[in-house]
Amino acid sequence: FVIDGKPCCIHACGHDGHTAMLLAAASRLKDKIKRGTLKLLFQPAEETLQGAPVIIKAGVIDDVDYALGAHIRPIQDVPAGMLCAAVRHTASTTLNIVIKGRGAHASRPHLGINAIDAACALMNGIQAIWLDPKMSWSAKATQIHADSGATNTVPDLARITYDCRAQTNELMDDLLAQIRRVAAGTAAAYGAEAEVILRDQSPACLYDDDFVAEVAEAIKETAGPDKLAPDCGGGGEDFHNYKLARPEIKAAYFGVGVGAAPGLHAPTMHFDDTLLPLGVAVFENVVLRHLG
């Protein structure tokens, strides 16, 4: 991203806003905790999916009974000034498919196995996968690399990167199983081999309905009944590893509409920080229901 002719790096996911909301909630809750213990967690490395596993390994959630998270939402998800009680994150997996063929000179292609040909057929095969139509899923090829080093040789190696999403963890397991089947079968049809390598994974949301309902009540109490928006989607989130590690934890994760535009991760993303107190009030309300 370039600003005033200078290259810049920007993440643009709103984590500055999340930090601000939790710090403000901390200031409001000071001296109000009458029973139990409140932990405020500024989780690191959410985008690399490494933060939650480290937190779990460190024992931070060993004594936690309720886990409540929040994230600002883009205008496509929740209108500015409104909140939703649950951000319905999908399971997310990044994987590589490595196809091994056999190199040959382009004038004698019959002596080789073109990894690009197998890769193209494999991508078409994955697009033909069908899962339960009542559920949502996707598998998108986001990168493909194949280069033998010359323009007149048949490449012996190709690597495809896929971004996969599924509504539930079980559906993700099914999707990955079918991708492996398609990869192996298609490669074999070309005389090649294919290896599916999982890179990054985060689970689908795992919420407790009664806790989500409580967050909805907190939204109506703090912002007004007309400010409760329908639940929205929201990509992947490693927050849900906490529930996987300790199923007895009651979990919820709400969204705060702050008019983020044109969308999360856009280099020009901006939002109305005067709306962040909406999230602060929900945090405070829910905490005091249990610890006040």
MIKESE-627650 format. One record per atom (N, C-alpha, C): residue in one letter; x, y, z negated; atom name; residue number from 1. Coordinates in steps of 0.1 Angstrom, whole numbers, plus 5000, padded with zeros to 4 digits. Atoms other than C-alpha are relative to their C-alpha. Example, Ala and Ser with C-alpha at 12.3 -4.5 7.8 and 13.67 -1.06 7.14 Angstrom:
% MIKESE-627650
a	5009	4988	5000	N	1
a	5123	4955	4922	CA	1
a	5009	5012	5000	C	1
s	4991	4989	5000	N	2
s	5137	4989	4929	CA	2
s	4992	5011	4992	C	2
This chain:
% MIKESE-627650
f	5009	4988	5000	N	1
f	5000	5000	5000	CA	1
f	5009	5012	5000	C	1
v	4992	4988	4998	N	2
v	5014	5034	5010	CA	2
v	4992	5012	4995	C	2
i	5006	4987	5005	N	3
i	5006	5067	4991	CA	3
i	5011	5011	5003	C	3
d	4991	4989	4997	N	4
d	5021	5099	5004	CA	4
d	5013	4995	5007	C	4
g	4988	5004	4993	N	5
g	5045	5080	5026	CA	5
g	5009	4990	4992	C	5
k	4992	5008	5009	N	6
k	5058	5059	4997	CA	6
k	4993	4987	4998	C	6
p	5006	5013	5003	N	7
p	5052	5021	4994	CA	7
p	4998	4999	4985	C	7
c	5004	5002	5014	N	8
c	5034	5013	4961	CA	8
c	4994	4986	4998	C	8
c	5006	5013	5003	N	9
c	5022	4982	4944	CA	9
c	4988	5003	4991	C	9
i	5012	4998	5008	N	10
i	4987	4981	4929	CA	10
i	4992	4987	4999	C	10
h	5008	5012	5002	N	11
h	4966	4953	4914	CA	11
h	4985	5003	5002	C	11
a	5014	4995	4997	N	12
a	4933	4971	4913	CA	12
a	4989	4990	4996	C	12
c	5010	5009	5005	N	13
c	4913	4946	4893	CA	13
c	4992	5005	4988	C	13
g	5007	4994	5011	N	14
g	4902	4969	4865	CA	14
g	5005	4996	4986	C	14
h	4995	5004	5013	N	15
h	4924	4954	4837	CA	15
h	5003	5011	4991	C	15
d	4998	4988	5009	N	16
d	4932	4989	4825	CA	16
d	4987	5004	4993	C	16
g	5013	4998	5006	N	17
g	4895	4993	4820	CA	17
g	4996	4990	4989	C	17
h	5003	5011	5010	N	18
h	4892	4960	4801	CA	18
h	5008	5003	4987	C	18
t	4992	4997	5012	N	19
t	4921	4970	4778	CA	19
t	4994	5012	4993	C	19
a	5006	4988	5006	N	20
a	4905	5004	4772	CA	20
a	4987	4996	4992	C	20
m	5013	5004	5007	N	21
m	4871	4988	4763	CA	21
m	5003	4992	4987	C	21
l	4998	5007	5012	N	22
l	4886	4964	4738	CA	22
l	5007	5008	4989	C	22
l	4994	4991	5010	N	23
l	4908	4990	4722	CA	23
l	4989	5009	4993	C	23
a	5011	4992	5006	N	24
a	4877	5012	4718	CA	24
a	4991	4992	4991	C	24
a	5008	5009	5009	N	25
a	4858	4983	4703	CA	25
a	5007	4998	4987	C	25
a	4992	5002	5012	N	26
a	4886	4977	4679	CA	26
a	4998	5013	4990	C	26
s	5001	4987	5008	N	27
s	4884	5014	4667	CA	27
s	4986	5001	4994	C	27
r	5014	4999	5005	N	28
r	4846	5011	4663	CA	28
r	4998	4989	4989	C	28
l	5002	5011	5009	N	29
l	4848	4978	4644	CA	29
l	5008	5000	4987	C	29
k	4991	4999	5011	N	30
k	4875	4988	4620	CA	30
k	4991	5002	4987	C	30
d	5007	4999	5013	N	31
d	4862	4983	4584	CA	31
d	4986	4995	5000	C	31
k	5014	5005	4999	N	32
k	4829	4968	4596	CA	32
k	4999	4985	4999	C	32
i	5000	5015	5001	N	33
i	4839	4931	4595	CA	33
i	4999	4996	4986	C	33
k	5003	5003	5014	N	34
k	4823	4918	4563	CA	34
k	5002	4985	4997	C	34
r	4998	5015	5002	N	35
r	4828	4880	4569	CA	35
r	5007	4994	5012	C	35
g	4993	5006	4989	N	36
g	4849	4858	4589	CA	36
g	5012	5008	5005	C	36
t	4988	4993	4994	N	37
t	4878	4869	4612	CA	37
t	4997	5003	5014	C	37
l	5002	4996	4986	N	38
l	4877	4888	4644	CA	38
l	5014	5000	5007	C	38
k	4988	5000	4992	N	39
k	4904	4882	4670	CA	39
k	4998	5008	5013	C	39
l	5001	4992	4987	N	40
l	4909	4907	4699	CA	40
l	5012	4995	5008	C	40
l	4990	5007	4992	N	41
l	4928	4890	4727	CA	41
l	5002	5008	5013	C	41
f	4996	4994	4987	N	42
f	4945	4909	4755	CA	42
f	5008	4990	5008	C	42
q	4994	5011	4993	N	43
q	4952	4879	4776	CA	43
q	5009	5004	5011	C	43
p	4991	4997	4989	N	44
p	4982	4881	4799	CA	44
p	4998	4990	5012	C	44
a	4998	5009	4988	N	45
a	4987	4866	4834	CA	45
a	4987	4994	5004	C	45
e	5013	5006	4995	N	46
e	4950	4861	4843	CA	46
e	5001	4997	5015	C	46
e	5000	5002	4986	N	47
e	4957	4865	4880	CA	47
e	5008	4988	5005	C	47
t	4992	5012	4996	N	48
t	4984	4838	4881	CA	48
t	4995	4988	4993	C	48
l	5007	5012	5006	N	49
l	4961	4815	4860	CA	49
l	5009	4994	4989	C	49
q	4991	5005	5010	N	50
q	4990	4811	4835	CA	50
q	4997	5005	4986	C	50
g	5002	4994	5013	N	51
g	4977	4832	4807	CA	51
g	4992	4992	4990	C	51
a	5008	5008	5010	N	52
a	4949	4811	4791	CA	52
a	5008	4987	4996	C	52
p	4993	5011	5005	N	53
p	4970	4779	4791	CA	53
p	5011	5003	4989	C	53
v	4990	4996	5010	N	54
v	4998	4797	4772	CA	54
v	4993	5003	4987	C	54
i	5007	4997	5012	N	55
i	4973	4811	4747	CA	55
i	4995	4988	4993	C	55
i	5005	5012	5006	N	56
i	4958	4777	4741	CA	56
i	5012	4992	4994	C	56
k	4988	5007	5005	N	57
k	4993	4761	4737	CA	57
k	5005	5006	4987	C	57
a	4995	4992	5012	N	58
a	5002	4788	4711	CA	58
a	4990	4998	4988	C	58
g	5009	5003	5011	N	59
g	4972	4777	4690	CA	59
g	4991	5012	4997	C	59
v	5007	4988	5003	N	60
v	4955	4811	4692	CA	60
v	4985	4997	4999	C	60
i	5014	5003	5001	N	61
i	4920	4796	4697	CA	61
i	4996	4988	4991	C	61
d	5002	5012	5008	N	62
d	4924	4767	4673	CA	62
d	4989	5002	4990	C	62
d	5010	4997	5011	N	63
d	4901	4784	4647	CA	63
d	4989	5009	5005	C	63
v	5010	4991	4994	N	64
v	4878	4802	4671	CA	64
v	4987	4993	5002	C	64
d	5014	5005	4998	N	65
d	4840	4796	4671	CA	65
d	4993	5006	5011	C	65
y	5006	4993	4988	N	66
y	4829	4821	4697	CA	66
y	5010	5007	5008	C	66
a	4991	4993	4991	N	67
a	4847	4834	4727	CA	67
a	4992	5008	5010	C	67
l	5007	4991	4992	N	68
l	4834	4865	4745	CA	68
l	5009	5008	5009	C	68
g	4992	4992	4990	N	69
g	4849	4880	4776	CA	69
g	4992	5010	5008	C	69
a	5007	4990	4992	N	70
a	4841	4908	4799	CA	70
a	5009	5005	5012	C	70
h	4993	4995	4989	N	71
h	4851	4922	4833	CA	71
h	4992	5011	5007	C	71
i	5008	4990	4992	N	72
i	4841	4953	4853	CA	72
i	4996	4993	5013	C	72
r	5005	5006	4987	N	73
r	4821	4945	4884	CA	73
r	5000	5010	5011	C	73
p	5001	4990	4988	N	74
p	4822	4960	4919	CA	74
p	4986	5003	5003	C	74
i	5014	4996	4997	N	75
i	4792	4977	4933	CA	75
i	4992	4989	5007	C	75
q	5007	5011	4993	N	76
q	4784	4946	4953	CA	76
q	4994	4991	4990	C	76
d	5005	5009	5010	N	77
d	4778	4927	4921	CA	77
d	4990	5005	4990	C	77
v	5008	4994	5010	N	78
v	4763	4950	4895	CA	78
v	4999	5015	5002	C	78
p	5001	4986	4998	N	79
p	4750	4985	4900	CA	79
p	5007	5008	4989	C	79
a	4994	4992	5009	N	80
a	4768	5013	4883	CA	80
a	4990	5004	4988	C	80
g	5008	4997	5012	N	81
g	4755	5019	4847	CA	81
g	4991	4988	4995	C	81
m	5007	5012	5005	N	82
m	4741	4983	4844	CA	82
m	5010	4990	4996	C	82
l	4992	5011	5004	N	83
l	4754	4951	4829	CA	83
l	4993	4987	5002	C	83
c	5006	5014	5000	N	84
c	4749	4914	4834	CA	84
c	5005	4992	4989	C	84
a	4996	5008	5012	N	85
a	4750	4889	4806	CA	85
a	5009	4988	5003	C	85
a	4991	5011	4996	N	86
a	4769	4863	4826	CA	86
a	5006	5002	5014	C	86
v	4993	5000	4987	N	87
v	4795	4864	4854	CA	87
v	5002	4986	5003	C	87
r	5000	5015	4996	N	88
r	4791	4830	4871	CA	88
r	5012	4997	5008	C	88
h	4987	5003	4992	N	89
h	4827	4823	4881	CA	89
h	4999	4986	5005	C	89
t	4999	5013	4994	N	90
t	4832	4794	4904	CA	90
t	5014	4993	4997	C	90
a	4987	5007	5000	N	91
a	4859	4767	4902	CA	91
a	5008	5005	5012	C	91
s	4991	4994	4989	N	92
s	4889	4779	4922	CA	92
s	5013	4991	5001	C	92
t	4987	5008	4998	N	93
t	4918	4758	4937	CA	93
t	5007	5005	5012	C	93
t	4991	4997	4989	N	94
t	4947	4768	4959	CA	94
t	5008	4988	5003	C	94
l	4992	5012	4997	N	95
l	4963	4739	4977	CA	95
l	5007	5002	5013	C	95
n	4992	5001	4988	N	96
n	4988	4732	5004	CA	96
n	4997	4986	5006	C	96
i	5000	5012	4992	N	97
i	4984	4705	5031	CA	97
i	5012	4999	5009	C	97
v	4987	5001	4992	N	98
v	5018	4694	5045	CA	98
v	4998	4989	5009	C	98
i	5002	5010	4989	N	99
i	5016	4676	5078	CA	99
i	5014	4997	5006	C	99
k	4987	5005	4995	N	100
k	5046	4655	5089	CA	100
k	4998	4993	5013	C	100
g	5001	5007	4987	N	101
g	5048	4646	5126	CA	101
g	5014	4995	5004	C	101
r	4986	5004	4995	N	102
r	5079	4639	5148	CA	102
r	5004	5010	5011	C	102
g	4995	4990	4991	N	103
g	5099	4665	5166	CA	103
g	5004	4994	5014	C	103
a	4996	5004	4987	N	104
a	5106	4663	5203	CA	104
a	5002	5012	5009	C	104
h	4999	4989	4991	N	105
h	5116	4685	5232	CA	105
h	4987	5002	5008	C	105
a	5014	4997	4994	N	106
a	5086	4702	5248	CA	106
a	4999	4994	5014	C	106
s	5001	5006	4987	N	107
s	5095	4687	5282	CA	107
s	4997	4985	4999	C	107
r	5003	5014	5002	N	108
r	5090	4652	5266	CA	108
r	4991	4999	4988	C	108
p	5009	5000	5011	N	109
p	5060	4657	5243	CA	109
p	4995	4987	4995	C	109
h	5005	5013	5003	N	110
h	5051	4621	5245	CA	110
h	5009	4992	4990	C	110
l	4991	5006	5010	N	111
l	5081	4613	5223	CA	111
l	4999	5005	4986	C	111
g	5002	4994	5013	N	112
g	5069	4634	5195	CA	112
g	4986	4999	4995	C	112
i	5013	4998	5006	N	113
i	5040	4640	5172	CA	113
i	4998	5014	4996	C	113
n	5001	4986	5002	N	114
n	5029	4676	5173	CA	114
n	4993	5003	4987	C	114
a	5007	4997	5013	N	115
a	5022	4687	5137	CA	115
a	4990	5011	5001	C	115
i	5010	4989	4997	N	116
i	5003	4718	5151	CA	116
i	4987	4994	5005	C	116
d	5012	5006	4995	N	117
d	4979	4696	5170	CA	117
d	4992	4993	4988	C	117
a	5007	5007	5012	N	118
a	4972	4675	5138	CA	118
a	4994	5011	4991	C	118
a	5005	4990	5009	N	119
a	4968	4707	5118	CA	119
a	4987	5006	5005	C	119
c	5013	4994	4995	N	120
c	4942	4722	5141	CA	120
c	4988	4990	4999	C	120
a	5011	5009	5002	N	121
a	4922	4690	5141	CA	121
a	4996	4998	4985	C	121
l	5003	5002	5015	N	122
l	4925	4687	5103	CA	122
l	4992	5012	4995	C	122
m	5008	4988	5004	N	123
m	4912	4723	5099	CA	123
m	4985	4999	5005	C	123
n	5014	5002	4995	N	124
n	4882	4715	5121	CA	124
n	4993	4989	4991	C	124
g	5006	5011	5008	N	125
g	4876	4683	5100	CA	125
g	4995	5005	4987	C	125
i	5003	4994	5013	N	126
i	4876	4703	5068	CA	126
i	4987	5009	5001	C	126
q	5011	4992	4998	N	127
q	4851	4727	5082	CA	127
q	4987	4992	5001	C	127
a	5011	5008	4998	N	128
a	4828	4698	5089	CA	128
a	4996	4993	4987	C	128
i	5004	5006	5013	N	129
i	4827	4687	5052	CA	129
i	4986	5006	4995	C	129
w	5013	4995	5006	N	130
w	4792	4689	5037	CA	130
w	4999	4994	4986	C	130
l	5003	5003	5014	N	131
l	4784	4689	5000	CA	131
l	4985	5003	4998	C	131
d	5014	4997	5003	N	132
d	4751	4693	4982	CA	132
d	4995	5014	5004	C	132
p	5004	4987	4995	N	133
p	4733	4721	5000	CA	133
p	4993	5009	4990	C	133
k	5006	4991	5011	N	134
k	4717	4733	4968	CA	134
k	5011	5007	4992	C	134
m	4988	4994	5008	N	135
m	4752	4742	4955	CA	135
m	5008	5009	5010	C	135
s	4992	4992	4991	N	136
s	4777	4767	4968	CA	136
s	5015	4995	4999	C	136
w	4986	5004	5000	N	137
w	4812	4759	4979	CA	137
w	5007	5006	5013	C	137
s	4993	4995	4987	N	138
s	4839	4770	5005	CA	138
s	5014	4995	4999	C	138
a	4986	5004	4998	N	139
a	4872	4759	5018	CA	139
a	5005	5008	5012	C	139
k	4996	4991	4989	N	140
k	4891	4785	5038	CA	140
k	5015	4998	5002	C	140
a	4986	5000	4997	N	141
a	4925	4781	5055	CA	141
a	5005	5015	5000	C	141
t	4995	4986	5001	N	142
t	4944	4813	5045	CA	142
t	5014	5002	5005	C	142
q	4986	4999	4994	N	143
q	4979	4805	5058	CA	143
q	5002	4987	5008	C	143
i	4995	5012	4993	N	144
i	4994	4782	5084	CA	144
i	5014	5003	5005	C	144
h	4986	4998	4996	N	145
h	5031	4778	5090	CA	145
h	5005	4988	5008	C	145
a	4994	5011	4993	N	146
a	5048	4757	5117	CA	146
a	5010	5006	5010	C	146
d	4989	4994	4992	N	147
d	5081	4766	5133	CA	147
d	5012	4991	5001	C	147
s	4989	5010	4999	N	148
s	5106	4742	5147	CA	148
s	5014	5008	5003	C	148
g	4988	4992	4998	N	149
g	5131	4771	5153	CA	149
g	5002	5004	5014	C	149
a	4998	4997	4985	N	150
a	5127	4772	5191	CA	150
a	4986	4999	5006	C	150
t	5013	4999	4994	N	151
t	5099	4778	5215	CA	151
t	4997	4988	5010	C	151
n	5002	5011	4991	N	152
n	5105	4747	5236	CA	152
n	5002	4986	4993	C	152
t	5000	5013	5007	N	153
t	5103	4720	5209	CA	153
t	4987	4998	4993	C	153
v	5012	5004	5007	N	154
v	5074	4701	5194	CA	154
v	5003	5000	4985	C	154
p	4997	5000	5015	N	155
p	5073	4709	5156	CA	155
p	4996	4988	4993	C	155
d	5003	5012	5008	N	156
d	5075	4681	5132	CA	156
d	4994	5002	4987	C	156
l	5006	4997	5013	N	157
l	5061	4699	5102	CA	157
l	4991	5012	5001	C	157
a	5009	4988	5001	N	158
a	5032	4722	5095	CA	158
a	4994	5000	4986	C	158
r	5006	4998	5014	N	159
r	5018	4736	5062	CA	159
r	4989	5009	5001	C	159
i	5012	4992	5001	N	160
i	4983	4749	5057	CA	160
i	4997	5003	4985	C	160
t	5004	4996	5014	N	161
t	4973	4768	5026	CA	161
t	4984	5002	5000	C	161
y	5015	4999	5001	N	162
y	4936	4765	5015	CA	162
y	4997	5007	4987	C	162
d	5006	4995	5012	N	163
d	4916	4786	4991	CA	163
d	4986	4993	4999	C	163
c	5012	5008	5002	N	164
c	4888	4764	4977	CA	164
c	4992	5005	4989	C	164
r	5009	4996	5011	N	165
r	4858	4774	4956	CA	165
r	4988	4990	4999	C	165
a	5012	5008	5002	N	166
a	4829	4754	4941	CA	166
a	4993	5004	4988	C	166
q	5009	4995	5011	N	167
q	4800	4762	4919	CA	167
q	5002	4993	4987	C	167
t	4998	5007	5013	N	168
t	4808	4735	4893	CA	168
t	5013	4993	5001	C	168
n	4987	5008	5001	N	169
n	4839	4716	4882	CA	169
n	4998	4986	5007	C	169
e	5003	5013	4994	N	170
e	4822	4683	4894	CA	170
e	5000	5002	5015	C	170
l	5000	4998	4986	N	171
l	4816	4698	4928	CA	171
l	5014	5003	5006	C	171
m	4986	4998	4995	N	172
m	4852	4709	4931	CA	172
m	5007	4987	5001	C	172
d	4994	5014	4999	N	173
d	4863	4673	4923	CA	173
d	4996	4993	5013	C	173
d	5005	5007	4988	N	174
d	4841	4661	4951	CA	174
d	5006	5007	5013	C	174
l	4994	4993	4989	N	175
l	4854	4688	4975	CA	175
l	5014	4996	5003	C	175
l	4986	5003	4999	N	176
l	4890	4680	4968	CA	176
l	5001	4985	5005	C	176
a	5000	5014	4996	N	177
a	4883	4642	4972	CA	177
a	4998	4999	5016	C	177
q	5003	5000	4986	N	178
q	4868	4649	5007	CA	178
q	5011	5006	5008	C	178
i	4988	4994	4993	N	179
i	4897	4672	5017	CA	179
i	5011	4990	5001	C	179
r	4990	5011	5000	N	180
r	4921	4644	5008	CA	180
r	4997	4990	5011	C	180
r	5004	5011	4990	N	181
r	4901	4619	5029	CA	181
r	5001	5005	5014	C	181
v	4999	4995	4987	N	182
v	4899	4642	5059	CA	182
v	5015	5002	5004	C	182
a	4986	4998	4997	N	183
a	4936	4651	5057	CA	183
a	5007	4987	5003	C	183
a	4994	5013	4997	N	184
a	4947	4615	5055	CA	184
a	4995	4994	5013	C	184
g	5005	5007	4988	N	185
g	4924	4602	5082	CA	185
g	5003	5008	5013	C	185
t	4997	4992	4988	N	186
t	4930	4631	5107	CA	186
t	5014	4998	5003	C	186
a	4986	5002	4997	N	187
a	4967	4629	5103	CA	187
a	5003	4987	5006	C	187
a	4997	5013	4995	N	188
a	4967	4592	5108	CA	188
a	4995	4998	5014	C	188
a	5004	5002	4986	N	189
a	4947	4595	5140	CA	189
a	5010	5006	5010	C	189
y	4990	4994	4991	N	190
y	4975	4616	5154	CA	190
y	5014	4993	4998	C	190
g	4987	5006	5003	N	191
g	5002	4593	5141	CA	191
g	5009	5007	4990	C	191
a	4993	4992	5009	N	192
a	5012	4618	5115	CA	192
a	4997	4996	4986	C	192
e	5003	5002	5014	N	193
e	5011	4619	5077	CA	193
e	4996	5014	4994	C	193
a	5005	4988	5007	N	194
a	4994	4645	5054	CA	194
a	5001	4998	4985	C	194
e	4999	5000	5014	N	195
e	5001	4653	5018	CA	195
e	4992	5013	4995	C	195
v	5007	4988	5006	N	196
v	4977	4675	4997	CA	196
v	5006	5003	4987	C	196
i	4993	4996	5012	N	197
i	4995	4694	4970	CA	197
i	4991	5011	4994	C	197
l	5007	4990	5008	N	198
l	4974	4713	4944	CA	198
l	5009	5010	4994	C	198
r	4991	4990	5005	N	199
r	4989	4746	4934	CA	199
r	4994	5006	4987	C	199
d	5006	4992	5011	N	200
d	4967	4768	4912	CA	200
d	4985	4995	4999	C	200
q	5014	5004	5003	N	201
q	4934	4758	4896	CA	201
q	4994	5007	4988	C	201
s	5008	4995	5011	N	202
s	4908	4775	4874	CA	202
s	4986	4994	5000	C	202
p	5013	5007	5000	N	203
p	4876	4759	4862	CA	203
p	4988	5010	5002	C	203
a	5012	4993	4999	N	204
a	4841	4770	4868	CA	204
a	4995	5005	4986	C	204
c	5005	4995	5013	N	205
c	4822	4789	4841	CA	205
c	4993	4990	4992	C	205
l	5007	5010	5009	N	206
l	4811	4769	4811	CA	206
l	4995	5009	4988	C	206
y	5006	4991	5010	N	207
y	4787	4790	4790	CA	207
y	4990	4992	4992	C	207
d	5011	5005	5009	N	208
d	4763	4783	4761	CA	208
d	4988	5009	5002	C	208
d	5012	4992	4997	N	209
d	4728	4794	4770	CA	209
d	4995	5009	4989	C	209
d	5004	4991	5011	N	210
d	4720	4807	4735	CA	210
d	5009	5012	4998	C	210
f	4991	4989	5001	N	211
f	4751	4828	4734	CA	211
f	4998	5010	5011	C	211
v	5003	4991	4988	N	212
v	4744	4842	4769	CA	212
v	4988	5008	4997	C	212
a	5012	4993	5003	N	213
a	4709	4851	4757	CA	213
a	5002	5011	4990	C	213
e	4996	4991	5010	N	214
e	4724	4868	4727	CA	214
e	5007	5013	5006	C	214
v	4994	4989	4993	N	215
v	4746	4889	4750	CA	215
v	4990	5009	5007	C	215
a	5010	4993	4993	N	216
a	4716	4898	4771	CA	216
a	4992	5009	4990	C	216
e	5007	4992	5010	N	217
e	4698	4910	4739	CA	217
e	5009	5012	4996	C	217
a	4991	4989	5004	N	218
a	4729	4931	4730	CA	218
a	5000	5011	5011	C	218
i	5001	4990	4989	N	219
i	4728	4947	4765	CA	219
i	4988	5008	4999	C	219
k	5012	4993	5001	N	220
k	4692	4956	4761	CA	220
k	4999	5010	4988	C	220
e	5000	4991	5012	N	221
e	4697	4970	4726	CA	221
e	5009	5012	5002	C	221
t	4990	4989	4999	N	222
t	4727	4991	4735	CA	222
t	4999	5009	5012	C	222
a	5001	4992	4988	N	223
a	4721	5002	4771	CA	223
a	4985	5003	5004	C	223
g	5014	4998	4996	N	224
g	4683	4998	4774	CA	224
g	4995	4988	5008	C	224
p	5005	5012	4993	N	225
p	4661	4970	4787	CA	225
p	5001	5001	5015	C	225
d	4999	4999	4986	N	226
d	4662	4984	4822	CA	226
d	5014	4999	5006	C	226
k	4986	5000	4996	N	227
k	4700	4982	4823	CA	227
k	5006	4985	5001	C	227
l	4995	5013	4999	N	228
l	4702	4944	4822	CA	228
l	4998	4995	5015	C	228
a	5000	5004	4986	N	229
a	4711	4932	4857	CA	229
a	5000	4985	5001	C	229
p	4999	5015	4999	N	230
p	4708	4896	4870	CA	230
p	5014	4996	5000	C	230
d	4986	5006	5000	N	231
d	4738	4873	4866	CA	231
d	5006	5002	5014	C	231
c	4993	4999	4987	N	232
c	4764	4877	4893	CA	232
c	5011	4990	5002	C	232
g	4988	5008	4998	N	233
g	4792	4857	4909	CA	233
g	5012	5008	4996	C	233
g	4989	4992	5004	N	234
g	4827	4867	4904	CA	234
g	5014	4993	5002	C	234
g	4986	5006	4997	N	235
g	4856	4846	4919	CA	235
g	5004	4990	4989	C	235
g	4995	5009	5010	N	236
g	4878	4826	4896	CA	236
g	5005	5007	4987	C	236
e	4996	4994	5013	N	237
e	4887	4832	4859	CA	237
e	5005	4989	4991	C	237
d	4994	5010	5009	N	238
d	4910	4813	4836	CA	238
d	4995	5000	4986	C	238
f	5007	5000	5013	N	239
f	4890	4823	4806	CA	239
f	4993	4987	4997	C	239
h	5008	5012	5003	N	240
h	4870	4791	4810	CA	240
h	5009	4988	4996	C	240
n	4992	5011	5006	N	241
n	4900	4770	4801	CA	241
n	4998	4999	4985	C	241
y	5002	5001	5014	N	242
y	4892	4779	4765	CA	242
y	4989	4990	4996	C	242
k	5011	5009	5003	N	243
k	4859	4760	4766	CA	243
k	5004	4986	5004	C	243
l	4995	5013	4996	N	244
l	4876	4731	4784	CA	244
l	5009	4994	4989	C	244
a	4991	5005	5010	N	245
a	4902	4729	4757	CA	245
a	4993	4997	4987	C	245
r	5008	5002	5012	N	246
r	4877	4732	4729	CA	246
r	4985	5002	5003	C	246
p	5014	5000	4996	N	247
p	4842	4723	4740	CA	247
p	4991	5006	4989	C	247
e	5009	4996	5011	N	248
e	4828	4732	4706	CA	248
e	4999	5015	4999	C	248
i	5001	4986	5000	N	249
i	4835	4769	4712	CA	249
i	4988	5005	5008	C	249
k	5011	4994	4992	N	250
k	4804	4789	4722	CA	250
k	5006	5012	5008	C	250
a	4994	4990	4990	N	251
a	4814	4810	4753	CA	251
a	4990	5008	5008	C	251
a	5008	4991	4991	N	252
a	4799	4839	4772	CA	252
a	5010	5010	5006	C	252
y	4991	4991	4993	N	253
y	4814	4864	4796	CA	253
y	4991	5010	5008	C	253
f	5009	4991	4994	N	254
f	4795	4896	4807	CA	254
f	5007	5009	5010	C	254
g	4995	4991	4990	N	255
g	4799	4920	4835	CA	255
g	4995	5015	4998	C	255
v	5003	4986	5003	N	256
v	4800	4958	4833	CA	256
v	5001	5008	5014	C	256
g	5001	4993	4988	N	257
g	4788	4978	4863	CA	257
g	5006	5015	4999	C	257
v	4994	4987	5001	N	258
v	4811	5008	4867	CA	258
v	5002	5007	5013	C	258
g	4999	4994	4986	N	259
g	4807	5016	4904	CA	259
g	5013	4997	5006	C	259
a	4987	5003	4994	N	260
a	4840	4999	4913	CA	260
a	4998	4999	5015	C	260
a	5001	5000	4985	N	261
a	4844	5006	4951	CA	261
a	5014	5002	5006	C	261
p	5009	5009	4992	N	262
p	4851	4995	4977	CA	262
p	4999	4986	4996	C	262
g	5001	5014	5005	N	263
g	4857	4963	4958	CA	263
g	5013	4997	4992	C	263
l	4988	5004	5008	N	264
l	4881	4946	4933	CA	264
l	5011	4996	5010	C	264
h	4988	5003	4993	N	265
h	4916	4942	4946	CA	265
h	5003	5008	5013	C	265
a	4997	4991	4989	N	266
a	4912	4968	4973	CA	266
a	5010	5010	4996	C	266
p	4989	4991	5004	N	267
p	4942	4991	4973	CA	267
p	4994	5014	4996	C	267
t	5006	4987	5003	N	268
t	4919	5022	4971	CA	268
t	4989	4998	4990	C	268
m	5010	5002	5009	N	269
m	4897	5007	4944	CA	269
m	5000	5011	4989	C	269
h	5002	4990	5011	N	270
h	4883	5033	4919	CA	270
h	4987	4997	4993	C	270
f	5012	5002	5007	N	271
f	4856	5033	4893	CA	271
f	4998	5011	4990	C	271
d	5004	4989	5009	N	272
d	4837	5056	4869	CA	272
d	5003	4995	4986	C	272
d	4996	5004	5013	N	273
d	4855	5053	4836	CA	273
d	4991	5005	4989	C	273
t	5009	4995	5010	N	274
t	4828	5072	4818	CA	274
t	4989	4989	4997	C	274
l	5010	5011	5003	N	275
l	4807	5040	4820	CA	275
l	5006	4989	4992	C	275
l	4994	5011	5008	N	276
l	4832	5018	4801	CA	276
l	4994	4999	4986	C	276
p	5007	5002	5013	N	277
p	4815	5026	4768	CA	277
p	4989	4991	4999	C	277
l	5010	5010	4999	N	278
l	4787	5004	4780	CA	278
l	5005	4987	4995	C	278
g	4995	5013	5004	N	279
g	4809	4974	4776	CA	279
g	5005	5000	4985	C	279
v	4995	4999	5014	N	280
v	4824	4987	4743	CA	280
v	4988	4997	4991	C	280
a	5012	5001	5009	N	281
a	4789	4989	4728	CA	281
a	4995	4985	4999	C	281
v	5004	5014	5000	N	282
v	4781	4953	4738	CA	282
v	5010	4991	4991	C	282
f	4991	5007	5009	N	283
f	4813	4940	4722	CA	283
f	4997	5002	4986	C	283
e	5003	4996	5014	N	284
e	4805	4959	4690	CA	284
e	4987	4993	4995	C	284
n	5013	5005	5004	N	285
n	4769	4947	4689	CA	285
n	5001	4985	4998	C	285
v	4999	5014	5002	N	286
v	4777	4910	4694	CA	286
v	5009	4996	4988	C	286
v	4991	5003	5011	N	287
v	4806	4910	4669	CA	287
v	4992	5002	4987	C	287
l	5006	4997	5013	N	288
l	4785	4926	4642	CA	288
l	4988	4991	4997	C	288
r	5010	5010	5002	N	289
r	4757	4901	4648	CA	289
r	5005	4988	4992	C	289
h	4994	5012	5006	N	290
h	4781	4874	4635	CA	290
h	5009	5004	4988	C	290
l	4990	4997	5011	N	291
l	4806	4892	4613	CA	291
l	4997	5012	4992	C	291
g	5003	4987	5007	N	292
g	4790	4924	4601	CA	292
g	4992	4997	4988	C	292
